[in-house]
Amino acid sequence: MASGFNAAKGAVAGAQIAVGANVAFESIQGFQGGGVNYGTEVSGMQLGIINVGRHVKGVQLGVINIAEEVDGVALGLVSISRNSIHPVVWAGNLSYTNVGIKFATKYAYTILGVGFGSNETKLEFNHPESFAALGLHLPITEHIDLDLDAAYTEQQLGGDAANRALHARVLPGWSFARHLRVFAGGGARIPLAFDQGSPAVRPEGVVGVQF
């Protein structure tokens, strides 16, 4: 444990905890908790603002997660690993056109995106909608999978006016290749604060392509 910086030249079995940074130049089996965590072979958990590992078996939980390979779950605003970044486009009955970036690991993902056109503003594309989602990825067969996510959207209407909502979605998908997946599904939109349109819970349908 340290208030500033921990560095281990050899293998670590146990825990590294620091307010600043933890570095394990070889393997670590256990827990790293700090502002920045770095390990080569990580078996266990990294918890911090920035987590970096070469091969991670376990959990990365932070704002930014970076790894060559993750055998487990990486949860954060941005999680980057081998073949983890996927452009995605989708359309729906409540938010008409959407584009985003999906940061995916084996069992978890996040999406950051923007949408144009909605059920409330119709085809007025001057009111963009920001989108953020956190989800669970469940492989079923070699080509079939299931995404379950919770999302937050905020559509600016001008001035201080905005429509804010939560979304719960179930999205079955079919992967033709590593970078070509189609999906369709839906769920419900739950309004938080609506300055335009009805603040009613509405069913939501979604269809899209992940590259």
C-alpha positions in Angstrom: 0.0 0.0 0.0 1.2 3.5 -0.8 -0.2 7.0 -0.9 1.5 7.7 -4.2 3.2 4.9 -6.2 3.7 1.2 -6.0 6.1 -0.7 -8.3 6.8 -4.5 -8.2 9.7 -5.8 -10.3 8.7 -9.4 -9.8 5.4 -11.3 -9.7 2.7 -10.1 -7.3 0.3 -12.4 -5.4 -2.1 -10.3 -3.3 -2.9 -6.7 -3.6 -1.4 -3.3 -4.7 -3.3 -0.3 -3.5 -2.3 3.3 -4.1 -3.9 6.7 -4.5 -1.6 7.3 -7.5 -0.4 4.4 -9.5 0.3 0.7 -9.2 2.7 -1.1 -11.6 3.4 -4.8 -11.8 6.2 -5.5 -14.3 5.5 -9.2 -14.3 2.3 -11.0 -13.4 -0.2 -10.1 -10.7 -2.6 -12.5 -9.1 -5.1 -10.6 -7.0 -6.2 -6.9 -6.9 -4.9 -3.6 -8.1 -6.6 -0.5 -6.8 -5.5 3.1 -7.6 -5.8 6.0 -10.0 -3.7 4.2 -12.6 -3.1 0.4 -12.7 -0.6 -1.4 -14.9 0.1 -5.1 -15.1 1.3 -7.6 -17.8 -0.4 -10.8 -16.9 -3.4 -9.9 -14.7 -5.4 -12.6 -12.9 -8.0 -10.9 -10.7 -9.3 -7.3 -10.7 -8.0 -3.9 -11.7 -10.0 -1.0 -10.2 -9.1 2.6 -11.1 -9.5 5.5 -13.4 -7.2 4.0 -16.0 -6.4 0.2 -16.1 -3.8 -1.3 -18.4 -3.0 -4.9 -18.8 -1.5 -7.2 -21.5 -3.6 -10.3 -20.8 -6.4 -9.9 -18.3 -8.2 -12.8 -16.7 -10.9 -11.3 -14.5 -12.3 -7.8 -14.3 -11.2 -4.3 -15.3 -13.4 -1.6 -13.7 -12.6 2.0 -14.5 -13.1 5.0 -16.8 -10.6 3.7 -19.4 -9.6 0.1 -19.7 -6.9 -1.0 -22.1 -5.7 -4.6 -22.7 -4.3 -6.7 -25.5 -6.8 -9.5 -24.5 -9.5 -9.7 -21.9 -10.8 -13.1 -20.7 -13.5 -11.8 -18.5 -15.2 -8.4 -18.2 -14.0 -4.9 -18.8 -16.5 -2.2 -17.6 -15.8 1.5 -18.3 -16.6 4.4 -20.4 -14.0 3.2 -22.9 -12.7 -0.3 -22.9 -10.1 -1.2 -25.6 -8.7 -4.6 -26.4 -7.8 -6.6 -29.5 -10.7 -6.4 -32.0 -12.8 -4.5 -29.4 -13.7 -1.3 -31.3 -16.8 -1.6 -33.6 -18.6 1.2 -35.5 -22.4 0.6 -35.1 -25.4 2.2 -36.9 -29.0 1.6 -35.9 -32.5 2.9 -36.4 -35.6 2.8 -34.3 -39.2 4.0 -33.9 -38.3 6.5 -31.2 -34.8 7.6 -32.4 -34.7 7.4 -36.1 -31.0 7.4 -37.1 -28.1 6.7 -34.9 -24.3 6.2 -35.2 -21.8 5.2 -32.5 -18.8 3.3 -31.4 -19.1 0.1 -29.5 -16.2 -0.9 -27.1 -16.7 -4.6 -26.6 -14.9 -7.3 -24.6 -16.0 -11.0 -24.4 -18.9 -10.5 -22.1 -19.4 -6.7 -21.7 -19.6 -3.5 -23.8 -20.2 0.2 -23.8 -21.6 2.3 -26.6 -21.1 6.0 -27.2 -23.2 7.6 -30.0 -25.4 10.3 -31.3 -28.8 10.2 -32.9 -30.8 12.5 -35.2 -34.5 12.6 -35.7 -36.9 11.4 -33.0 -40.6 10.6 -32.3 -40.9 14.1 -30.6 -38.9 16.3 -33.0 -39.7 14.2 -36.1 -37.2 14.9 -38.9 -35.8 18.1 -37.3 -32.1 17.0 -37.4 -30.9 20.2 -35.7 -31.7 18.6 -32.3 -29.1 15.9 -31.8 -29.5 13.2 -29.2 -26.4 11.9 -27.2 -26.4 8.2 -26.4 -24.5 6.1 -23.8 -25.1 2.4 -23.0 -23.6 -0.3 -20.8 -24.4 -3.8 -21.7 -23.9 -7.5 -21.2 -22.9 -9.7 -24.2 -24.0 -13.4 -24.2 -22.6 -15.7 -26.9 -25.2 -18.4 -27.7 -23.7 -20.2 -30.7 -20.8 -19.5 -33.1 -22.9 -16.9 -34.9 -25.9 -16.1 -32.6 -25.6 -13.9 -29.6 -27.7 -11.7 -27.3 -26.9 -8.2 -26.0 -28.7 -6.8 -22.9 -28.1 -3.2 -22.1 -29.2 -0.1 -20.3 -28.8 3.3 -22.0 -29.2 7.0 -21.3 -30.2 9.5 -23.9 -30.3 13.3 -23.8 -31.8 15.3 -26.7 -31.1 19.0 -26.8 -34.1 21.1 -27.8 -32.6 24.6 -27.6 -31.7 26.7 -24.6 -32.0 24.7 -21.3 -34.8 22.4 -22.7 -34.0 18.8 -23.2 -35.6 15.3 -23.3 -33.8 12.8 -21.0 -34.6 9.1 -20.8 -33.4 5.7 -19.8 -33.7 2.7 -22.1 -33.7 -1.1 -21.4 -33.0 -3.1 -24.5 -32.8 -6.8 -25.5 -30.9 -7.2 -28.9 -30.4 -10.6 -30.4 -27.7 -10.6 -33.1 -26.3 -12.7 -36.0 -22.6 -12.4 -36.8 -21.6 -13.1 -40.4 -18.0 -12.3 -39.6 -15.9 -10.7 -36.8 -16.8 -7.2 -38.1 -20.2 -7.7 -39.6 -23.2 -8.3 -37.2 -26.8 -7.5 -37.7 -29.2 -7.1 -34.7 -32.8 -6.4 -34.1 -34.8 -6.2 -30.9 -36.2 -3.6 -28.5 -37.4 -2.8 -25.1 -38.8 0.3 -23.3 -37.9 4.0 -23.1 -38.4 5.4 -19.6 -38.6 9.3 -19.5 -36.6 11.1 -16.8 -37.4 14.7 -17.9 -39.3 15.6 -21.1 -39.6 19.2 -22.2 -41.2 18.3 -25.5 -43.7 15.5 -26.2 -45.4 13.1 -23.8 -43.5 11.8 -20.8 -45.0 8.3 -21.1 -43.1 5.0 -21.1 -43.0 3.8 -24.7 -42.1 0.5 -26.4 -38.9 0.8 -28.5 -37.9 -1.2 -31.6 -34.3 -1.2 -32.9 -32.6 -2.6 -35.9 -28.9 -2.1 -36.8 -25.5 -3.2 -38.1 -22.3 -3.6 -36.2 -19.0 -3.5 -38.1 
